[in-house]
Amino acid sequence: MTPDQVRQVRTLRAGGEPIFSLVAGYGVSRATVYRAP
């Protein structure tokens, strides 16, 4: 993931976006979404 994508994922997660939605939208694994710093 690019730094911009990581920022977007963090923002969406903080806003309550479901993990499965982020996984599908970014084409990454659940582990990647959970590890986004």
C-alpha positions, 0 to 999 in steps of 0.5 A: 500500500502507498502512504496515501492509501494507508492514510485513507484506510486509517481514516476510514477505520476510525470512521467505522468502515468495516474491515471487509469493506476495506479489504474488498476496496483496496484488494489487500488481505485483512492482515494488511488492513489491521497492520496499517500503522 
